[in-house]
Amino acid sequence: MSALNHPDQLFASAQPQTAQGTLAERWQSLHENAQIIASMAALATESYDGEIAEFPERICEAGDERLAWAELTLEDIDAIMQPGLTALLAIQARGQDTTAPALALWREVHASRASLLALCQAR
């Protein structure tokens, strides 16, 4: 969880239309970056459909508390993913093998994404 934010703070300012749009953009960006990491880890890419594509709408329908947790978790995933992806690109630029470090980052991102998807399922 981000040290500066708490779900209660997000409830006060959350507006479903704006929150969903922003969340949808961030979610799609996460998926696109995860595909780059998967490719560097020599994994098959995933299509953006089904449960993955429906997440932004479903989490907005799940209520303010779950939406707030999703927003915070997306921030946390981004905080892991961005420096990791930058490092992977640097490794790749040097002509070195990215498979092992990309796989480690992919596992972290995949587990975090699974926890977000679970927010929509558990009720």
The first five atom37 places (N, CA, C, CB, O) and aatype in JSON, in Angstrom:
{
  "aatype": [12, 15, 0, 10, 2, 8, 14, 3, 5, 10, 13, 0, 15, 0, 5, 14, 5, 16, 0, 5, 7, 16, 10, 0, 6, 1, 17, 5, 15, 10, 8, 6, 2, 0, 5, 9, 9, 0, 15, 12, 0, 0, 10, 0, 16, 6, 15, 18, 3, 7, 6, 9, 0, 6, 13, 14, 6, 1, 9, 4, 6, 0, 7, 3, 6, 1, 10, 0, 17, 0, 6, 10, 16, 10, 6, 3, 9, 3, 0, 9, 12, 5, 14, 7, 10, 16, 0, 10, 10, 0, 9, 5, 0, 1, 7, 5, 3, 16, 16, 0, 14, 0, 10, 0, 10, 17, 1, 6, 19, 8, 0, 15, 1, 0, 15, 10, 10, 0, 10, 4, 5, 0, 1],
  "atom_mask": [
    [1, 1, 1, 1, 1],
    [1, 1, 1, 1, 1],
    [1, 1, 1, 1, 1],
    [1, 1, 1, 1, 1],
    [1, 1, 1, 1, 1],
    [1, 1, 1, 1, 1],
    [1, 1, 1, 1, 1],
    [1, 1, 1, 1, 1],
    [1, 1, 1, 1, 1],
    [1, 1, 1, 1, 1],
    [1, 1, 1, 1, 1],
    [1, 1, 1, 1, 1],
    [1, 1, 1, 1, 1],
    [1, 1, 1, 1, 1],
    [1, 1, 1, 1, 1],
    [1, 1, 1, 1, 1],
    [1, 1, 1, 1, 1],
    [1, 1, 1, 1, 1],
    [1, 1, 1, 1, 1],
    [1, 1, 1, 1, 1],
    [1, 1, 1, 0, 1],
    [1, 1, 1, 1, 1],
    [1, 1, 1, 1, 1],
    [1, 1, 1, 1, 1],
    [1, 1, 1, 1, 1],
    [1, 1, 1, 1, 1],
    [1, 1, 1, 1, 1],
    [1, 1, 1, 1, 1],
    [1, 1, 1, 1, 1],
    [1, 1, 1, 1, 1],
    [1, 1, 1, 1, 1],
    [1, 1, 1, 1, 1],
    [1, 1, 1, 1, 1],
    [1, 1, 1, 1, 1],
    [1, 1, 1, 1, 1],
    [1, 1, 1, 1, 1],
    [1, 1, 1, 1, 1],
    [1, 1, 1, 1, 1],
    [1, 1, 1, 1, 1],
    [1, 1, 1, 1, 1],
    [1, 1, 1, 1, 1],
    [1, 1, 1, 1, 1],
    [1, 1, 1, 1, 1],
    [1, 1, 1, 1, 1],
    [1, 1, 1, 1, 1],
    [1, 1, 1, 1, 1],
    [1, 1, 1, 1, 1],
    [1, 1, 1, 1, 1],
    [1, 1, 1, 1, 1],
    [1, 1, 1, 0, 1],
    [1, 1, 1, 1, 1],
    [1, 1, 1, 1, 1],
    [1, 1, 1, 1, 1],
    [1, 1, 1, 1, 1],
    [1, 1, 1, 1, 1],
    [1, 1, 1, 1, 1],
    [1, 1, 1, 1, 1],
    [1, 1, 1, 1, 1],
    [1, 1, 1, 1, 1],
    [1, 1, 1, 1, 1],
    [1, 1, 1, 1, 1],
    [1, 1, 1, 1, 1],
    [1, 1, 1, 0, 1],
    [1, 1, 1, 1, 1],
    [1, 1, 1, 1, 1],
    [1, 1, 1, 1, 1],
    [1, 1, 1, 1, 1],
    [1, 1, 1, 1, 1],
    [1, 1, 1, 1, 1],
    [1, 1, 1, 1, 1],
    [1, 1, 1, 1, 1],
    [1, 1, 1, 1, 1],
    [1, 1, 1, 1, 1],
    [1, 1, 1, 1, 1],
    [1, 1, 1, 1, 1],
    [1, 1, 1, 1, 1],
    [1, 1, 1, 1, 1],
    [1, 1, 1, 1, 1],
    [1, 1, 1, 1, 1],
    [1, 1, 1, 1, 1],
    [1, 1, 1, 1, 1],
    [1, 1, 1, 1, 1],
    [1, 1, 1, 1, 1],
    [1, 1, 1, 0, 1],
    [1, 1, 1, 1, 1],
    [1, 1, 1, 1, 1],
    [1, 1, 1, 1, 1],
    [1, 1, 1, 1, 1],
    [1, 1, 1, 1, 1],
    [1, 1, 1, 1, 1],
    [1, 1, 1, 1, 1],
    [1, 1, 1, 1, 1],
    [1, 1, 1, 1, 1],
    [1, 1, 1, 1, 1],
    [1, 1, 1, 0, 1],
    [1, 1, 1, 1, 1],
    [1, 1, 1, 1, 1],
    [1, 1, 1, 1, 1],
    [1, 1, 1, 1, 1],
    [1, 1, 1, 1, 1],
    [1, 1, 1, 1, 1],
    [1, 1, 1, 1, 1],
    [1, 1, 1, 1, 1],
    [1, 1, 1, 1, 1],
    [1, 1, 1, 1, 1],
    [1, 1, 1, 1, 1],
    [1, 1, 1, 1, 1],
    [1, 1, 1, 1, 1],
    [1, 1, 1, 1, 1],
    [1, 1, 1, 1, 1],
    [1, 1, 1, 1, 1],
    [1, 1, 1, 1, 1],
    [1, 1, 1, 1, 1],
    [1, 1, 1, 1, 1],
    [1, 1, 1, 1, 1],
    [1, 1, 1, 1, 1],
    [1, 1, 1, 1, 1],
    [1, 1, 1, 1, 1],
    [1, 1, 1, 1, 1],
    [1, 1, 1, 1, 1],
    [1, 1, 1, 1, 1],
    [1, 1, 1, 1, 1],
    [1, 1, 1, 1, 1]
  ],
  "atom_positions": [
    [[0.84, -1.17, 0.0], [0.0, 0.0, 0.0], [0.88, 1.24, 0.0], [-0.95, 0.0, 1.21], [1.93, 1.26, 0.65]],
    [[0.48, 2.21, -0.69], [1.23, 3.46, -0.74], [1.2, 4.13, 0.62], [0.65, 4.4, -1.82], [0.16, 4.15, 1.29]],
    [[2.32, 4.66, 1.04], [2.41, 5.28, 2.36], [1.6, 6.56, 2.45], [3.86, 5.57, 2.7], [1.19, 6.96, 3.55]],
    [[1.36, 7.21, 1.33], [0.66, 8.49, 1.34], [-0.84, 8.37, 1.16], [1.21, 9.37, 0.28], [-1.56, 9.35, 1.37]],
    [[-1.32, 7.21, 0.78], [-2.74, 7.05, 0.52], [-3.33, 5.96, 1.39], [-2.98, 6.74, -0.95], [-2.65, 5.0, 1.76]],
    [[-4.56, 6.12, 1.7], [-5.33, 5.12, 2.42], [-6.67, 5.03, 1.71], [-5.49, 5.49, 3.94], [-7.15, 6.04, 1.2]],
    [[-7.28, 3.85, 1.65], [-8.55, 3.73, 0.93], [-9.59, 4.75, 1.35], [-9.1, 2.37, 1.12], [-10.36, 5.23, 0.51]],
    [[-9.65, 5.11, 2.64], [-10.63, 6.09, 3.09], [-10.45, 7.43, 2.4], [-10.55, 6.27, 4.6], [-11.43, 8.13, 2.12]],
    [[-9.2, 7.81, 2.12], [-8.94, 9.08, 1.44], [-9.47, 9.04, 0.02], [-7.44, 9.39, 1.44], [-9.93, 10.06, -0.5]],
    [[-9.42, 7.89, -0.62], [-9.88, 7.78, -1.99], [-11.4, 7.78, -2.09], [-9.33, 6.52, -2.62], [-11.94, 8.22, -3.1]],
    [[-12.09, 7.3, -1.04], [-13.55, 7.27, -1.08], [-14.13, 8.66, -1.25], [-14.11, 6.63, 0.18], [-15.08, 8.86, -2.0]],
    [[-13.55, 9.62, -0.56], [-14.09, 10.97, -0.56], [-14.04, 11.61, -1.94], [-13.34, 11.83, 0.43], [-14.92, 12.38, -2.3]],
    [[-13.01, 11.3, -2.7], [-12.85, 11.97, -3.98], [-13.21, 11.09, -5.18], [-11.44, 12.45, -4.12], [-13.14, 11.55, -6.32]],
    [[-13.58, 9.84, -4.95], [-13.85, 8.93, -6.06], [-15.13, 9.31, -6.79], [-13.94, 7.49, -5.57], [-16.17, 9.51, -6.17]],
    [[-15.03, 9.42, -8.1], [-16.19, 9.62, -8.95], [-16.16, 8.49, -9.96], [-16.17, 11.04, -9.66], [-15.21, 8.38, -10.73]],
    [[-17.18, 7.63, -9.97], [-17.13, 6.41, -10.75], [-16.7, 6.57, -12.21], [-18.45, 5.78, -10.72], [-15.85, 5.81, -12.67]],
    [[-17.24, 7.52, -12.95], [-16.88, 7.66, -14.36], [-15.4, 7.98, -14.52], [-17.73, 8.76, -15.03], [-14.7, 7.34, -15.3]],
    [[-14.92, 8.96, -13.78], [-13.52, 9.35, -13.86], [-12.63, 8.23, -13.35], [-13.27, 10.63, -13.05], [-11.61, 7.92, -13.97]],
    [[-13.01, 7.64, -12.24], [-12.21, 6.56, -11.66], [-12.1, 5.4, -12.63], [-12.81, 6.1, -10.32], [-11.02, 4.82, -12.79]],
    [[-13.2, 5.05, -13.27], [-13.19, 3.91, -14.18], [-12.31, 4.21, -15.39], [-14.6, 3.57, -14.63], [-11.52, 3.36, -15.81]],
    [[-12.43, 5.41, -15.95], [-11.6, 5.76, -17.1], [-10.13, 5.72, -16.76], [0.0, 0.0, 0.0], [-9.34, 5.11, -17.5]],
    [[-9.75, 6.33, -15.69], [-8.36, 6.33, -15.26], [-7.9, 4.91, -14.95], [-8.17, 7.23, -14.04], [-6.81, 4.5, -15.35]],
    [[-8.71, 4.18, -14.24], [-8.38, 2.81, -13.88], [-8.23, 1.96, -15.14], [-9.46, 2.21, -12.96], [-7.3, 1.16, -15.24]],
    [[-9.12, 2.12, -16.09], [-9.07, 1.34, -17.33], [-7.78, 1.63, -18.1], [-10.29, 1.64, -18.21], [-7.16, 0.71, -18.63]],
    [[-7.39, 2.88, -18.16], [-6.15, 3.24, -18.85], [-4.94, 2.65, -18.15], [-6.01, 4.77, -18.94], [-4.04, 2.11, -18.8]],
    [[-4.92, 2.75, -16.83], [-3.79, 2.21, -16.06], [-3.74, 0.69, -16.17], [-3.9, 2.64, -14.59], [-2.66, 0.1, -16.28]],
    [[-4.92, 0.06, -16.15], [-4.99, -1.4, -16.24], [-4.48, -1.87, -17.6], [-6.44, -1.88, -16.02], [-3.73, -2.84, -17.69]],
    [[-4.89, -1.18, -18.67], [-4.44, -1.57, -20.0], [-2.93, -1.35, -20.14], [-5.2, -0.78, -21.08], [-2.24, -2.15, -20.77]],
    [[-2.43, -0.27, -19.57], [-0.99, -0.01, -19.6], [-0.23, -1.1, -18.86], [-0.69, 1.37, -18.99], [0.82, -1.56, -19.32]],
    [[-0.76, -1.52, -17.71], [-0.13, -2.61, -16.96], [-0.07, -3.86, -17.83], [-0.92, -2.9, -15.65], [0.96, -4.54, -17.88]],
    [[-1.17, -4.16, -18.51], [-1.21, -5.35, -19.37], [-0.18, -5.24, -20.5], [-2.62, -5.54, -19.96], [0.52, -6.21, -20.8]],
    [[-0.09, -4.08, -21.13], [0.86, -3.89, -22.23], [2.3, -4.06, -21.74], [0.68, -2.5, -22.86], [3.11, -4.71, -22.41]],
    [[2.62, -3.48, -20.59], [3.97, -3.63, -20.04], [4.25, -5.08, -19.63], [4.16, -2.7, -18.84], [5.36, -5.57, -19.79]],
    [[3.23, -5.75, -19.1], [3.38, -7.15, -18.72], [3.67, -8.01, -19.94], [2.12, -7.66, -17.99], [4.41, -9.0, -19.85]],
    [[3.11, -7.65, -21.08], [3.37, -8.4, -22.31], [4.82, -8.25, -22.75], [2.43, -7.93, -23.43], [5.43, -9.2, -23.25]],
    [[5.37, -7.07, -22.57], [6.78, -6.84, -22.89], [7.66, -7.7, -21.99], [7.15, -5.33, -22.74], [8.61, -8.33, -22.44]],
    [[7.32, -7.71, -20.7], [8.08, -8.51, -19.74], [7.96, -9.99, -20.06], [7.6, -8.23, -18.29], [8.95, -10.72, -20.02]],
    [[6.75, -10.44, -20.39], [6.54, -11.85, -20.74], [7.39, -12.24, -21.95], [5.05, -12.12, -21.03], [7.98, -13.31, -21.98]],
    [[7.44, -11.36, -22.92], [8.25, -11.62, -24.11], [9.73, -11.75, -23.74], [8.05, -10.5, -25.15], [10.42, -12.62, -24.26]],
    [[10.21, -10.87, -22.86], [11.61, -10.93, -22.43], [11.89, -12.17, -21.59], [11.96, -9.67, -21.63], [13.04, -12.61, -21.49]],
    [[10.84, -12.73, -20.99], [10.98, -13.95, -20.19], [10.75, -15.21, -21.02], [10.01, -13.92, -19.01], [10.73, -16.32, -20.49]],
    [[10.57, -15.03, -22.32], [10.31, -16.14, -23.24], [9.01, -16.86, -22.91], [11.47, -17.14, -23.21], [8.91, -18.08, -23.05]],
    [[8.0, -16.09, -22.48], [6.68, -16.63, -22.18], [5.71, -16.21, -23.28], [6.17, -16.15, -20.8], [5.93, -15.22, -23.98]],
    [[4.65, -16.97, -23.43], [3.6, -16.6, -24.38], [2.87, -15.36, -23.86], [2.61, -17.78, -24.61], [2.73, -15.18, -22.65]],
    [[2.43, -14.53, -24.76], [1.67, -13.35, -24.36], [0.21, -13.71, -24.16], [1.82, -12.21, -25.41], [-0.27, -14.71, -24.69]],
    [[-0.49, -12.89, -23.4], [-1.91, -13.1, -23.13], [-2.72, -12.07, -23.89], [-2.21, -13.02, -21.61], [-2.29, -10.93, -24.07]],
    [[-3.88, -12.47, -24.34], [-4.74, -11.51, -25.02], [-5.5, -10.68, -23.98], [-5.74, -12.24, -25.97], [-5.72, -11.12, -22.85]],
    [[-5.86, -9.49, -24.39], [-6.59, -8.57, -23.5], [-8.08, -8.78, -23.74], [-6.17, -7.07, -23.76], [-8.73, -8.01, -24.44]],
    [[-8.61, -9.84, -23.13], [-10.03, -10.12, -23.26], [-10.52, -10.85, -22.01], [-10.32, -10.96, -24.53], [-9.75, -11.09, -21.08]],
    [[-11.78, -11.18, -22.0], [-12.36, -11.92, -20.89], [-12.21, -11.21, -19.55], [0.0, 0.0, 0.0], [-12.42, -10.01, -19.44]],
    [[-11.83, -11.98, -18.55], [-11.7, -11.49, -17.18], [-10.73, -10.31, -17.1], [-11.24, -12.6, -16.26], [-10.96, -9.37, -16.33]],
    [[-9.67, -10.35, -17.87], [-8.68, -9.28, -17.83], [-9.27, -7.98, -18.37], [-7.43, -9.66, -18.63], [-9.13, -6.93, -17.75]],
    [[-9.92, -8.04, -19.51], [-10.5, -6.84, -20.12], [-11.67, -6.29, -19.31], [-10.95, -7.13, -21.54], [-11.92, -5.08, -19.32]],
    [[-12.39, -7.16, -18.63], [-13.57, -6.75, -17.87], [-13.23, -6.17, -16.5], [-14.5, -7.92, -17.69], [-14.1, -5.6, -15.84]],
    [[-11.99, -6.31, -16.06], [-11.62, -5.9, -14.71], [-12.0, -4.46, -14.37], [-10.15, -6.07, -14.52], [-12.63, -4.25, -13.33]],
    [[-11.67, -3.45, -15.18], [-11.99, -2.08, -14.76], [-13.48, -1.86, -14.48], [-11.55, -1.11, -15.84], [-13.84, -1.21, -13.49]],
    [[-14.32, -2.4, -15.32], [-15.76, -2.24, -15.11], [-16.22, -3.01, -13.88], [-16.54, -2.72, -16.35], [-17.01, -2.5, -13.08]],
    [[-15.73, -4.23, -13.73], [-16.16, -5.06, -12.6], [-15.69, -4.5, -11.26], [-15.63, -6.47, -12.77], [-16.43, -4.57, -10.28]],
    [[-14.48, -3.95, -11.2], [-14.0, -3.42, -9.92], [-14.75, -2.15, -9.56], [-12.48, -3.14, -9.98], [-14.97, -1.89, -8.38]],
    [[-15.14, -1.36, -10.54], [-15.94, -0.16, -10.26], [-17.31, -0.54, -9.72], [-16.08, 0.71, -11.52], [-17.89, 0.18, -8.9]],
    [[-17.84, -1.66, -10.18], [-19.13, -2.14, -9.71], [-19.03, -2.82, -8.34], [-19.73, -3.11, -10.71], [-20.04, -3.01, -7.67]],
    [[-17.83, -3.17, -7.93], [-17.62, -3.91, -6.67], [-17.72, -3.02, -5.44], [-16.28, -4.59, -6.69], [-17.76, -3.52, -4.32]],
    [[-17.76, -1.71, -5.63], [-17.89, -0.8, -4.5], [-16.65, 0.04, -4.27], [0.0, 0.0, 0.0], [-15.56, -0.27, -4.75]],
    [[-16.85, 1.11, -3.51], [-15.78, 2.08, -3.28], [-14.56, 1.5, -2.58], [-16.31, 3.23, -2.48], [-13.43, 1.83, -2.93]],
    [[-14.79, 0.63, -1.6], [-13.65, 0.09, -0.86], [-12.75, -0.76, -1.76], [-14.14, -0.74, 0.34], [-11.53, -0.62, -1.75]],
    [[-13.36, -1.63, -2.52], [-12.57, -2.48, -3.42], [-11.9, -1.65, -4.52], [-13.45, -3.58, -4.05], [-10.77, -1.93, -4.91]],
    [[-12.6, -0.64, -5.01], [-12.02, 0.25, -6.01], [-10.8, 0.96, -5.43], [-13.06, 1.27, -6.5], [-9.77, 1.09, -6.11]],
    [[-10.9, 1.42, -4.2], [-9.78, 2.1, -3.56], [-8.58, 1.16, -3.41], [-10.2, 2.65, -2.18], [-7.44, 1.54, -3.68]],
    [[-8.84, -0.07, -2.98], [-7.75, -1.04, -2.85], [-7.12, -1.34, -4.21], [-8.25, -2.34, -2.2], [-5.91, -1.49, -4.33]],
    [[-7.96, -1.42, -5.23], [-7.44, -1.66, -6.58], [-6.54, -0.52, -7.04], [-8.6, -1.85, -7.58], [-5.48, -0.76, -7.62]],
    [[-6.96, 0.72, -6.78], [-6.14, 1.88, -7.16], [-4.78, 1.83, -6.46], [-6.88, 3.2, -6.81], [-3.75, 2.06, -7.09]],
    [[-4.79, 1.54, -5.18], [-3.53, 1.47, -4.43], [-2.64, 0.32, -4.92], [-3.81, 1.3, -2.93], [-1.43, 0.48, -5.04]],
    [[-3.26, -0.8, -5.19], [-2.49, -1.95, -5.66], [-1.9, -1.68, -7.04], [-3.37, -3.2, -5.7], [-0.78, -2.09, -7.33]],
    [[-2.66, -0.99, -7.9], [-2.11, -0.62, -9.21], [-0.89, 0.29, -9.06], [-3.19, 0.08, -10.07], [0.08, 0.16, -9.8]],
    [[-0.95, 1.21, -8.1], [0.22, 2.06, -7.83], [1.41, 1.22, -7.42], [-0.11, 3.11, -6.73], [2.54, 1.44, -7.86]],
    [[1.16, 0.24, -6.56], [2.23, -0.63, -6.08], [2.82, -1.47, -7.21], [1.72, -1.54, -4.96], [4.04, -1.62, -7.31]],
    [[1.95, -2.03, -8.05], [2.44, -2.83, -9.18], [3.28, -1.95, -10.1], [1.25, -3.45, -9.97], [4.34, -2.37, -10.57]],
    [[2.81, -0.74, -10.36], [3.55, 0.17, -11.22], [4.91, 0.51, -10.61], [2.75, 1.46, -11.46], [5.9, 0.64, -11.33]],
    [[4.95, 0.65, -9.28], [6.21, 0.95, -8.6], [7.21, -0.2, -8.72], [5.95, 1.27, -7.12], [8.42, 0.03, -8.67]],
    [[6.72, -1.4, -8.86], [7.59, -2.56, -9.07], [7.96, -2.68, -10.55], [6.89, -3.86, -8.58], [9.11, -2.92, -10.9]],
    [[6.95, -2.52, -11.39], [7.12, -2.8, -12.81], [8.01, -1.79, -13.53], [5.79, -2.83, -13.46], [8.86, -2.19, -14.32]],
    [[7.84, -0.51, -13.29], [8.57, 0.49, -14.07], [10.09, 0.4, -13.91], [8.11, 1.87, -13.67], [10.79, 0.35, -14.92]],
    [[10.61, 0.37, -12.69], [12.07, 0.24, -12.59], [12.56, -1.13, -13.08], [12.51, 0.45, -11.14], [13.66, -1.24, -13.64]],
    [[11.75, -2.16, -12.87], [12.14, -3.48, -13.36], [12.2, -3.54, -14.87], [0.0, 0.0, 0.0], [13.12, -4.12, -15.44]],
    [[11.22, -2.93, -15.52], [11.21, -2.9, -16.98], [12.36, -2.06, -17.52], [9.86, -2.35, -17.49], [12.98, -2.42, -18.53]],
    [[12.65, -0.96, -16.85], [13.79, -0.13, -17.25], [15.09, -0.93, -17.16], [13.89, 1.13, -16.36], [15.93, -0.87, -18.05]],
    [[15.25, -1.69, -16.08], [16.45, -2.52, -15.91], [16.51, -3.6, -16.99], [16.47, -3.16, -14.51], [17.58, -3.88, -17.53]],
    [[15.37, -4.22, -17.28], [15.36, -5.25, -18.32], [15.74, -4.68, -19.69], [13.97, -5.9, -18.4], [16.48, -5.32, -20.44]],
    [[15.25, -3.49, -19.99], [15.6, -2.86, -21.26], [17.09, -2.53, -21.33], [14.77, -1.59, -21.47], [17.7, -2.63, -22.39]],
    [[17.66, -2.15, -20.19], [19.11, -1.88, -20.14], [19.9, -3.17, -20.35], [19.5, -1.23, -18.8], [20.91, -3.18, -21.06]],
    [[19.45, -4.25, -19.74], [20.11, -5.55, -19.91], [20.04, -5.98, -21.38], [19.45, -6.63, -19.0], [21.03, -6.44, -21.95]],
    [[18.87, -5.81, -21.95], [18.68, -6.17, -23.36], [19.55, -5.32, -24.28], [17.2, -6.02, -23.75], [20.11, -5.82, -25.25]],
    [[19.67, -4.03, -23.97], [20.48, -3.12, -24.79], [21.96, -3.53, -24.77], [20.33, -1.68, -24.29], [22.69, -3.28, -25.73]],
    [[22.4, -4.16, -23.68], [23.78, -4.64, -23.59], [23.97, -5.99, -24.27], [24.21, -4.73, -22.12], [25.07, -6.53, -24.3]],
    [[22.88, -6.53, -24.81], [22.96, -7.81, -25.5], [22.95, -9.01, -24.57], [0.0, 0.0, 0.0], [23.29, -10.12, -24.99]],
    [[22.56, -8.81, -23.32], [22.55, -9.91, -22.36], [21.18, -10.57, -22.31], [22.94, -9.41, -20.96], [20.18, -10.01, -22.76]],
    [[21.16, -11.77, -21.77], [19.93, -12.56, -21.68], [19.01, -11.99, -20.59], [20.25, -14.04, -21.38], [19.44, -11.81, -19.44]],
    [[17.77, -11.7, -20.95], [16.81, -11.13, -20.0], [15.88, -12.18, -19.4], [15.98, -10.06, -20.67], [15.04, -11.85, -18.57]],
    [[16.01, -13.43, -19.81], [15.02, -14.44, -19.44], [14.83, -14.58, -17.93], [15.43, -15.78, -20.02], [13.7, -14.46, -17.45]],
    [[15.88, -14.82, -17.18], [15.74, -15.06, -15.74], [15.21, -13.83, -14.99], [17.09, -15.46, -15.15], [14.25, -13.97, -14.23]],
    [[15.79, -12.64, -15.16], [15.24, -11.51, -14.43], [13.83, -11.13, -14.88], [16.16, -10.31, -14.57], [13.01, -10.69, -14.08]],
    [[13.55, -11.3, -16.16], [12.2, -11.0, -16.65], [11.19, -11.98, -16.07], [12.15, -11.04, -18.19], [10.06, -11.6, -15.74]],
    [[11.58, -13.23, -15.94], [10.68, -14.23, -15.35], [10.39, -13.89, -13.89], [11.29, -15.63, -15.47], [9.25, -14.02, -13.44]],
    [[11.4, -13.46, -13.16], [11.19, -13.07, -11.76], [10.23, -11.9, -11.67], [12.54, -12.71, -11.09], [9.32, -11.9, -10.83]],
    [[10.41, -10.9, -12.51], [9.5, -9.74, -12.51], [8.11, -10.15, -12.95], [10.04, -8.62, -13.42], [7.12, -9.7, -12.37]],
    [[8.02, -10.98, -13.97], [6.72, -11.45, -14.45], [5.95, -12.15, -13.33], [6.9, -12.4, -15.65], [4.75, -11.93, -13.18]],
    [[6.63, -12.98, -12.55], [5.95, -13.69, -11.46], [5.37, -12.71, -10.44], [6.92, -14.66, -10.76], [4.26, -12.9, -9.95]],
    [[6.13, -11.68, -10.12], [5.63, -10.67, -9.17], [4.42, -9.94, -9.74], [6.74, -9.65, -8.84], [3.41, -9.76, -9.05]],
    [[4.52, -9.52, -10.99], [3.42, -8.8, -11.63], [2.2, -9.7, -11.75], [3.84, -8.28, -13.02], [1.08, -9.27, -11.47]],
    [[2.4, -10.94, -12.16], [1.3, -11.88, -12.34], [0.59, -12.15, -11.01], [1.81, -13.19, -12.94], [-0.64, -12.18, -10.97]],
    [[1.34, -12.34, -9.94], [0.74, -12.59, -8.63], [-0.04, -11.37, -8.15], [1.82, -12.96, -7.6], [-1.13, -11.5, -7.59]],
    [[0.51, -10.19, -8.37], [-0.19, -8.96, -7.97], [-1.45, -8.76, -8.79], [0.74, -7.74, -8.12], [-2.49, -8.36, -8.26]],
    [[-1.36, -9.03, -10.06], [-2.54, -8.9, -10.93], [-3.62, -9.9, -10.51], [-2.16, -9.12, -12.41], [-4.8, -9.56, -10.51]],
    [[-3.22, -11.11, -10.14], [-4.18, -12.12, -9.68], [-4.9, -11.65, -8.42], [-3.47, -13.45, -9.42], [-6.09, -11.91, -8.26]],
    [[-4.18, -10.96, -7.54], [-4.84, -10.45, -6.32], [-5.86, -9.37, -6.67], [-3.79, -9.89, -5.34], [-6.9, -9.27, -6.02]],
    [[-5.57, -8.57, -7.69], [-6.55, -7.57, -8.13], [-7.78, -8.24, -8.73], [-5.92, -6.63, -9.16], [-8.91, -7.85, -8.43]],
    [[-7.58, -9.23, -9.56], [-8.71, -9.93, -10.16], [-9.57, -10.6, -9.09], [-8.22, -10.98, -11.17], [-10.78, -10.7, -9.23]],
    [[-8.93, -11.06, -8.01], [-9.66, -11.7, -6.92], [-10.57, -10.72, -6.19], [-8.69, -12.34, -5.94], [-11.57, -11.13, -5.6]],
    [[-10.24, -9.44, -6.21], [-11.1, -8.44, -5.57], [-12.49, -8.42, -6.2], [-10.47, -7.06, -5.67], [-13.47, -8.1, -5.52]],
    [[-12.58, -8.76, -7.45], [-13.87, -8.79, -8.15], [-14.65, -10.06, -7.84], [-13.67, -8.67, -9.65], [-15.88, -10.07, -7.92]],
    [[-13.96, -11.12, -7.49], [-14.6, -12.42, -7.3], [-15.1, -12.62, -5.88], [-13.64, -13.52, -7.66], [-16.2, -13.15, -5.69]],
    [[-14.33, -12.2, -4.91], [-14.7, -12.43, -3.5], [-15.73, -11.41, -3.07], [-13.45, -12.35, -2.59], [-15.47, -10.21, -3.09]],
    [[-16.88, -11.88, -2.67], [-17.94, -10.99, -2.19], [-18.64, -11.63, -1.04], [-18.93, -10.64, -3.3], [-19.57, -11.05, -0.48]]
  ]
}
